[in-house]
């Protein structure tokens, strides 16, 4: 379906770029590999962060988009809970093969900035959620009817 608020598409693209450049980049992905691969949310996260062009042409279903937003938000929380406390040690172990000083510096920057990048990503997801909720209300006579059918979506409501 096509959205009246075209900022939704721009924000989805921005989320995908931010996620791929700052959270799941080549320096962080090896460290978070287990969390990203084992996540029950990985399919929905991938749909939101890597398939923007496909959805831009075919459109989004609100229920799918809500699930994708919620999945990526929960993945961020899982990274914060499981990986961030020991991130530096994990990064040192996984990235031992890096010999270039330049690469080590870039890796350290990526690792040090990950908490901030996760926070930024969560803020963008909350903003997208608010826009999608408005679109849902507009399409359903003032009530976000589709949102109310998504289990766990109330987790995002408290961040608005």
C-alpha positions in Angstrom: 0.0 0.0 0.0 1.1 3.5 -0.6 1.5 6.0 2.2 0.2 9.5 2.2 3.2 10.6 4.4 6.2 10.1 2.0 8.6 10.8 4.9 7.9 7.2 5.9 9.8 5.9 2.9 12.7 8.3 3.5 12.9 7.3 7.2 12.9 3.6 6.3 15.7 4.1 3.9 17.6 6.2 6.5 17.1 3.4 9.1 18.5 0.8 6.7 21.6 3.0 5.9 22.3 3.7 9.5 21.9 0.1 10.5 24.1 -1.3 7.8 26.8 1.4 8.2 26.9 1.7 11.9 25.5 -1.4 13.6 25.9 -4.3 11.2 29.1 -3.1 9.5 32.2 -5.3 8.8 33.7 -4.4 12.1 30.7 -5.0 14.3 29.0 -7.9 12.5 31.6 -10.5 13.5 31.2 -9.5 17.1 27.4 -9.5 17.0 27.2 -12.5 14.6 25.6 -14.8 17.1 23.0 -12.2 18.2 22.2 -11.3 14.6 22.0 -14.8 13.3 20.2 -16.4 16.2 17.7 -13.7 16.5 14.1 -14.8 16.0 13.6 -11.3 14.5 16.3 -11.6 11.8 13.9 -12.1 8.9 11.9 -9.0 9.8 15.0 -7.0 10.6 16.4 -7.8 7.2 13.2 -6.9 5.5 13.3 -3.4 7.0 17.0 -2.7 6.7 18.0 -4.3 3.4 14.9 -4.6 1.1 13.8 -0.9 1.0 13.8 -0.7 -2.8 11.7 -3.9 -3.2 9.1 -2.6 -0.8 9.2 0.9 -2.2 7.8 -0.5 -5.5 5.4 -3.1 -4.2 4.4 -1.2 -1.1 4.2 -2.1 2.6 1.4 -3.8 4.5 0.9 -2.1 7.8 1.0 -5.3 9.8 4.3 -6.3 8.2 5.8 -2.9 8.8 4.8 -2.8 12.5 6.3 -6.3 12.9 9.5 -5.2 11.2 9.8 -2.0 13.4 9.2 -4.0 16.5 11.7 -6.7 15.5 14.5 -4.3 14.9 13.7 -2.4 18.1 13.8 -5.7 20.1 17.1 -6.6 18.3 18.6 -3.3 19.5 17.5 -4.1 23.1 19.0 -7.6 22.8 22.3 -6.1 21.6 22.2 -3.6 24.5 21.5 -6.4 27.0 23.7 -9.2 25.7 26.6 -7.7 23.7 27.3 -4.1 24.9 28.5 -5.0 28.4 31.4 -7.1 27.0 31.7 -5.6 23.6 35.4 -4.6 23.7 36.5 -8.0 24.9 34.4 -9.7 22.2 35.8 -7.4 19.5 39.4 -8.0 20.5 38.9 -11.8 20.4 37.0 -11.9 17.1 39.2 -9.3 15.3 42.7 -10.7 16.2 43.5 -11.1 12.5 43.6 -7.4 11.8 47.2 -6.4 11.3 46.8 -2.9 9.9 46.9 -0.1 12.5 44.4 1.9 10.5 41.9 -1.0 10.5 42.3 -1.4 14.3 41.6 2.2 14.8 38.5 2.1 12.7 37.3 -1.1 14.5 37.8 0.6 17.9 35.8 3.6 16.7 33.0 1.4 15.5 33.0 -0.5 18.8 33.2 2.6 20.9 30.3 4.3 19.0 28.0 1.3 18.9 26.0 2.2 22.0 25.3 5.7 20.5 24.5 4.2 17.2 22.0 1.8 18.8 20.4 4.7 20.6 20.1 6.7 17.4 18.6 3.7 15.6 16.0 3.2 18.4 15.1 6.9 18.2 14.6 6.6 14.4 12.4 3.4 15.0 10.2 5.2 17.5 9.8 8.1 15.0 8.9 5.7 12.2 6.5 3.9 14.6 4.7 7.2 15.3 4.4 8.0 11.6 3.1 4.5 10.7 0.6 4.8 13.6 -0.6 8.1 12.2 -1.0 6.6 8.8 -2.8 3.6 10.3 -5.2 6.0 12.1 -5.7 8.0 8.9 -6.6 4.8 6.9 -8.9 3.5 9.7 -11.1 6.4 10.6 -9.0 7.7 13.5 -8.2 4.4 15.1 -4.8 2.6 14.6 -6.7 -0.6 14.0 -3.9 -2.6 12.4 -1.5 -1.7 15.2 -3.9 -3.2 17.8 -3.6 -6.6 16.1 0.2 -6.8 16.6 1.3 -8.7 19.7 4.0 -6.8 21.7 3.5 -3.5 19.9 2.7 -1.9 23.3 6.5 -2.2 24.0 7.0 0.6 21.5 4.1 2.7 22.7 5.9 3.5 25.9 8.8 5.1 24.0 6.6 7.7 22.3 
